[in-house]
Amino acid sequence: MTQHVEATAAPDQIAYLDAAAGTAVGLDYKQRFRAALDLSPGHAVVDIGCGPGTDLGRLADAVGETGTVIGVDREPRMVAEARRRFADRPTVEVRAGDVHHLPLAATSVDRARTDRVLQHVDDPAAAITQVRRVLRPGGVFGMAEPDWDSLVVAEEDVEASRRFSRFVAGRVRNPTVGREVARLSTVAGFEIRSVEAFPVVFRDFQTADQVLGLRRNSARAVEAGVVAEADAAGWIQRLRTGPFLAGFTLYLVTAQA
């Protein structure tokens, strides 16, 4: 009997961002990320590419009633949802804007963060320079970015796993930006405070499929002619039923203005 790879629809982006943040991996690295930012009451902090506001609440809790949290996103749907969620939080403001042209005055914030955003932007170097502009002297910029070239999926068909990993990396605009942000930040005039390589490890298929889109991207790889459908279907079936392990490296970098 011929196997067929099961295509799945792309998830709703808001639901995806919230779900990924709620996984054990998401909760772990985000807690480390907040700690690295060294937030204090009274700080003004900007979350660039804030999405539906997934992280704005915890940032607001950290800076307290005397602080300010500004979420910035270029997608109208994300801005609307974040504003809806935090309509009753006077210390949280959500602005429409792009990381290349931040809607903030020069030297106006104490902390800035991007969480898996620079991998998607047109010009990471220009974006980092923009962040340098809006930070006050001594301000801290935190970046959490993956290195998709490090993606691995443990499976007996090693070559199929490699083809999948290369295909996923090829769909990202800046797949290796995680390893590059420290260098780009130095060029922009920042002093690097810390660099941490955080291993993102999945031990169950369902969580990995939710975050990495194993079935969805396998179907896309078949459509692109990267892998034969029978090979992809067999690969997915073995991943679903056998012992599972997949992972990639996420870089957490903090830089000081």
N, C-alpha and C positions, 0 to 999 in steps of 0.2 A: 504494500500500500504506500503510495507516495505521500510524503509529509509536506505540509505547506506551512510557511512561516506565518504566525498570527500577527497581523497588523493591528495596532491600537491607535486611537486618535490622540493627538497632542492634548495634554491636560490643560484645563483652564489655568491661566498664568497666575492669578491670584491664589487659587486653591493650591497650586504647585508650590509657590513660595512659602505659604503658611505651613504646608505639610512637610516640606524639606526642613524648615526651621524647627519643627516639632520632633524630628527623629532624634535618636540618642546622639548621633554624630553631630547634627545641627546644634543641639543644645550645648554640647561639650565645647565645640570650637567657638560658638558665639559667647559663651561665658568667658573663655580665655581672651577673646577679642576685646570684650568690654574691660576686662582687667588691664589689658595692655594699654588701653586708652587713658588710664589713670584719671577717670572722671571724678570731679569734686562738686559739691553744692556751689551754685552760682555760675558754673561754666555755661558758655554758649557753645552748642555743638550742632554741626550740620551732618545729616545722614544723606549722602549723595547717591541717588538711585534708590530711594527709600521704598519703592514699590507701594504696596497697599498699607504700609506703616507697620510691617511685621516687627520691627525692632524699636520703634519710636517710644513705646511705653516704658520699656526697661531703661532706655536712655534718659527719659524724663524723670523716672524714679531716682536715677543716679545723681542728676544735677539738682533735684529738689525744686521747691517753689521759687527759689531765687534764681534759678537757671532758666535757660531757654533751649529748646530743641527745634531745629528747622529741618524739615524733610523736603528734599528736592527730587522731582522726577519729571521726565519729559513726556510720559504717557498720560493723556488726560484721564483715562479710566483709573489708573493707579492714584493719581492726584485726588480724584473725586472720592475714591474709597478710603484713602488715608485721612482726608478731611472729615469724612463721615465718622470714622472710628474715633477720632480725637476731637470732635466738636465740643466736648465738655472738658477738655484739658487746656486751660488758658496758656500754659507754658509751651504748648506744642503748636507750631505753625507749619503748614505745608504749602510749598510754592512750586509752580510749574517752571521748569528750566532744564537746561542741558549742561552737562559737566564741562563742556568746552566753553561755555559762556554762563558761569554761575550767576544767579540773580542775587548776589550778595556784594556788599561794599568791601573795599580793601580793608584788611586787618580788622575784621568784624567778628571773628569767632575764635574760640580757644581750642576747639577740637573739631576734627573732620574725619569722616569714615566713608569708605566704599567697601561694599561686601559683594564680591563676585560681579562687579560692574565693569571694571576696566577690561575684562576679557571681551566685552561686547562693543566698546566704543570705537569711534573712527581713529582717534589719535591719542593713545594712552599718555604719551609724553606731554602733549598740550593740555590734557586733562589734569595731570599732576601739577603742571605749572599754574593752572587756574586755582587749584587748591592752595598752592603756596601764596598766591595773591591774597586770598581771603583770610588766611590765618594770621593771628597776632604773633608778634615776636615771642618765641618760646612755645608756640602752639604745637599740638601733636596731630599728625595725620596717620590714621590706621587703615591698612589695606589688607583684605582677605581675598586672595586670588588663587585659583587652581592652576596646576600645570597639567594640561590634558595629555601631553606626551608621556606622562607617567602612569596613565590609566592601564591597569592590567585586570584581566579576568582569568582566573585559574580554571582550566578545562583541558581535557585530554587532547583536543584538537588545538594545539598551540597556535598554528598558523591562522585558523579561523578567529581565534581571540585577538591575534595581532591585527588582522584585517579590520575587525570591529573597532578596536582601539584607534587605529589610524583614521578610520572613517569618522568616528566621533570627533577626534581632534580637528579633522579637516572641516567640520561644520561650524567651528567656533572661529570668530574673526581673529582673536589674538590668543591662540591656544597655549602659548608658553609664557604669557605675561606674568604668571606667578613668580617665575624665576628672574624676571626682568625688573620688577618694580623697585627693588633696592637701588639698582643702577640708575634707573630713570629718575628716581627721587633725588639721588645725589647730584645728577646733572642739573636738576631743577633748583638746587640750592639748599636742599634739606640735609640735615645730619641724621644718619640712621641710628636709631635707638635700639632696635631689636629686630631680629629675623628668626622666625620659628617655622620649621617645616613640620606641618601637622599631618599625620597619616589618617586619611579618611578610609576606613575599612568597613566593608559590608559582609556580614556572615549569613544573610538570608536573601533569597532571590527576590521576594516581594518588595523589600525596602530598596534594594539595588535597582529593581525595575522602575520603581516610583521615582527615584532620583536620577538614574542614568538613562532611563528609557530603553532598556535592553530589547524588549520586543519591538517597540516602535522604531528604534534605529536599525535593528536587524532588517526589518521590512524595507526601510529606506535604502539600506545597503544593497538589498536584492534588486530594488528598482533601479539603483545606480549601476548595477552590473558588477559590483565589488565582490559579491559572493553568490554562489548558486543557491536557489531557494531550498533545495533539499538539504544542503549543507547547513544553511542557517537554521532551518527547522529542527534538524537533529541537534545542533548546538544548543538551541534554546531549550529543547526538551531535556537534554542532559543537565543543563543548569538548573532547571526547575525541580528535578527529581533527585539529583545527587548532592553530595556535600558542596557547599557554595562558599566562594571567597572571591571578592573583587575589591579594588581600591585604587586610590590616586593620592597625590600629594597636594595639599593646600598650604600655601605660604601665608603666614601672618607677619606683616611687616609694619613697624611703627617708625615714623620719621618726625624729626623736630625742626620747626621753622627757625 
